[in-house]
Amino acid sequence: MYTKRLNPICAATLAIAASLPMAAHADDPDNIFRIGYAHVGFDLKSSDLTGPPGTTPPGLRINVKDLDILALSYERRLSPNWGVQFQAGIPPTLTTVGAGAAVPVGTVAKARIWFPTVLARYTFTGVPTVRPYVGVGVTYTFFTDEEVTTGYTAALQGSSSSMKLEDSWSPYVRLGVEYPIDKNWIVNVEYSTFQIKSTATVVTQTPGLGPIPRRVDIKDTPQIFGVTIGYRF
């Protein structure tokens, strides 16, 4: 399942690589692997939880906690200015908490969030000492291992609940600065942002009523700040 979802990103990487010029200097390192830390800040906008008439109290909304993640990426340099970057990594666990009238519920659900991304990057080589760059691309956000807490289920007078979050595509923008330590090692500081737009469907098994589906729409533009170490080879 995960491979099928990643295939469109891989295809986009190859398409961008094929459309850009090849490296002008064969003696320069063409490959860069980066690893480091990134903080993902959220400001989630949530609709009210909705369900069949008479089954859902008004004003139940959700929010999510910020993430600290391991940042991993690979870049293929195609010229002194142009490159293609692919990033993935270990998916962090996104924690959803109650908002609005649902604040007393506390943690509502958890899920693994994946947002593999492919970028076309342009580096400004005329700047002394550092190398500022801009990247534009696309990201595909999807979720796995969705779990609903017993607190949510109890608040809706159910016996168990399951959840499904919809996938989404989004433009991805990055601004950054690299500082070359030597020919092979670089330090990178970057800011990135993209959009998440999804619908969570939660089905709660309710004694005497059976399964009751409820939905909540969410959207956000996460702000990502990262610091990485890169090795060129």
C-alpha positions in Angstrom: 0.0 0.0 0.0 2.8 2.5 1.0 4.7 1.7 -2.3 1.6 2.4 -4.4 1.2 5.8 -2.7 4.9 6.7 -3.2 5.0 5.8 -6.8 3.5 9.1 -8.1 6.2 11.0 -6.2 9.0 8.9 -7.7 7.5 9.4 -11.2 7.5 13.2 -10.6 11.1 13.1 -9.5 12.1 11.4 -12.7 10.1 13.8 -14.8 11.7 16.9 -13.3 15.2 15.4 -13.5 14.6 14.6 -17.2 13.5 18.2 -17.9 16.5 20.0 -16.4 20.1 20.3 -17.7 22.8 17.9 -16.6 25.7 19.0 -14.4 28.1 21.4 -16.0 31.2 20.3 -14.0 31.9 16.6 -13.8 34.4 17.0 -10.9 31.8 18.6 -8.5 29.8 16.2 -6.2 26.5 15.5 -7.8 24.7 13.8 -4.9 23.8 15.3 -1.5 22.4 13.4 1.5 21.0 15.4 4.4 20.0 14.5 7.9 18.9 16.7 10.8 16.1 18.1 12.8 12.9 19.8 11.8 10.0 21.4 13.8 6.6 21.3 12.3 4.2 23.9 13.6 0.4 23.5 13.1 -2.5 26.0 13.2 -5.3 23.6 12.4 -8.7 24.8 11.3 -11.4 22.3 12.1 -15.1 22.1 11.3 -17.6 20.9 13.9 -17.9 17.1 14.1 -21.1 16.1 12.3 -23.2 13.0 12.3 -26.8 11.7 11.8 -29.4 14.1 13.4 -29.6 13.8 17.1 -26.4 11.8 17.6 -23.6 14.5 17.9 -23.4 17.4 20.4 -22.6 20.7 18.7 -19.2 22.5 18.8 -17.0 19.4 18.9 -13.8 20.3 17.0 -10.2 19.0 16.9 -6.6 20.4 16.9 -3.2 18.7 16.6 0.1 19.0 18.5 3.3 20.3 16.9 5.9 17.8 15.7 9.6 17.4 16.1 10.9 15.1 13.4 14.0 13.5 11.9 14.6 15.2 8.5 16.0 13.1 5.7 16.5 14.0 2.1 18.5 13.2 -1.1 19.3 15.7 -3.8 20.7 15.1 -7.3 22.6 18.1 -8.6 22.0 18.7 -12.3 24.1 21.9 -12.7 25.7 24.5 -10.4 22.3 26.1 -10.0 19.7 23.4 -10.5 18.9 20.2 -8.6 16.1 17.8 -7.8 15.4 16.9 -4.1 13.4 14.0 -2.7 12.5 13.8 1.0 10.7 11.2 2.9 11.8 9.7 6.2 10.3 7.9 9.2 6.6 9.1 9.6 6.0 10.8 12.9 2.9 10.2 15.0 0.4 13.0 14.8 -1.6 13.5 18.0 -5.1 14.9 17.7 -6.7 16.6 20.7 -10.2 18.0 21.4 -11.0 21.6 20.7 -14.1 23.7 21.2 -16.6 21.8 23.2 -14.3 18.7 22.9 -11.5 20.1 25.0 -12.4 18.0 28.0 -11.9 14.8 26.0 -8.1 15.4 25.7 -6.4 13.2 23.2 -8.9 12.1 20.5 -6.9 10.1 18.0 -3.4 9.3 16.8 -2.1 8.5 13.3 1.2 8.3 11.4 1.5 11.2 8.9 3.5 10.8 5.7 4.3 13.7 3.4 6.9 12.5 0.8 7.9 15.5 -1.3 9.8 16.2 -4.6 11.3 19.6 -5.3 13.0 21.4 -8.1 15.7 23.6 -6.4 17.5 26.6 -7.6 20.7 27.7 -5.8 22.0 31.3 -6.1 25.8 30.7 -6.7 26.8 34.4 -7.0 26.5 35.1 -3.2 29.8 34.9 -1.3 30.3 32.5 1.7 26.7 31.1 1.7 24.4 29.6 -0.9 20.8 30.7 -0.6 18.2 28.7 -2.5 14.5 28.3 -3.3 12.7 25.1 -3.9 9.2 24.5 -5.4 7.5 21.1 -5.7 4.7 18.9 -4.7 3.9 16.8 -1.6 1.5 13.9 -1.1 0.1 13.7 2.5 -1.4 10.5 3.7 -2.1 8.7 7.0 -1.6 5.2 8.4 -2.1 3.5 11.7 -5.1 5.6 12.6 -6.3 5.0 16.2 -9.2 6.5 18.1 -8.9 6.9 21.9 -11.2 5.4 24.4 -11.8 8.9 25.7 -13.4 9.9 22.4 -15.5 6.7 22.2 -16.7 7.2 25.8 -17.7 10.8 25.1 -19.9 9.7 22.3 -21.3 6.8 24.4 -19.9 4.1 22.1 -18.1 0.8 22.7 -15.3 1.2 20.0 -14.3 3.5 17.2 -12.3 3.4 13.9 -11.1 6.3 11.8 -10.0 7.0 8.2 -8.3 10.2 7.1 -8.4 11.3 3.4 -5.2 11.8 1.4 -4.3 15.1 -0.2 -1.8 16.7 -2.7 -0.3 20.1 -2.2 2.3 22.5 -3.6 5.4 22.7 -1.4 7.7 25.7 -1.1 11.1 25.9 0.6 13.6 28.8 1.3 17.0 28.0 2.7 20.6 28.8 3.1 23.6 26.4 2.9 27.0 27.0 4.3 29.7 24.8 2.8 32.2 23.6 5.4 34.4 22.0 2.7 33.9 20.2 -0.6 31.9 17.4 1.0 30.2 18.8 4.1 27.5 21.5 4.3 25.2 23.0 7.0 21.7 23.8 5.9 19.0 26.0 7.5 15.6 26.0 5.9 11.9 27.1 6.1 9.2 25.1 4.3 5.4 25.2 4.0 2.7 23.2 2.4 -1.1 22.6 2.8 -3.1 19.8 4.4 -6.8 19.5 3.5 -8.5 16.3 4.7 -11.7 14.8 6.1 -11.6 12.4 9.0 -14.4 9.9 9.1 -14.9 8.2 12.5 -17.3 5.3 12.9 -18.4 4.5 16.5 -20.1 1.3 17.4 -22.9 2.4 19.7 -24.9 0.0 21.9 -28.6 -0.1 20.8 -27.9 2.1 17.6 -25.1 0.2 15.8 -22.3 2.0 13.8 -22.7 5.8 13.7 -20.4 7.6 11.2 -19.2 11.1 12.0 -17.1 13.5 9.9 -14.8 16.5 10.6 -13.1 18.6 7.9 -9.6 19.8 8.6 -7.1 22.2 6.9 -3.8 23.6 7.8 -0.7 25.2 6.4 2.2 23.8 8.5 5.3 25.9 9.1 8.5 23.8 9.1 11.9 25.0 10.3 14.8 22.7 9.8 18.6 22.4 10.4 20.5 19.6 8.6 24.0 18.4 7.9 24.7 17.4 4.3 27.3 15.2 2.8 28.1 15.6 -0.9 29.5 12.7 -2.9 
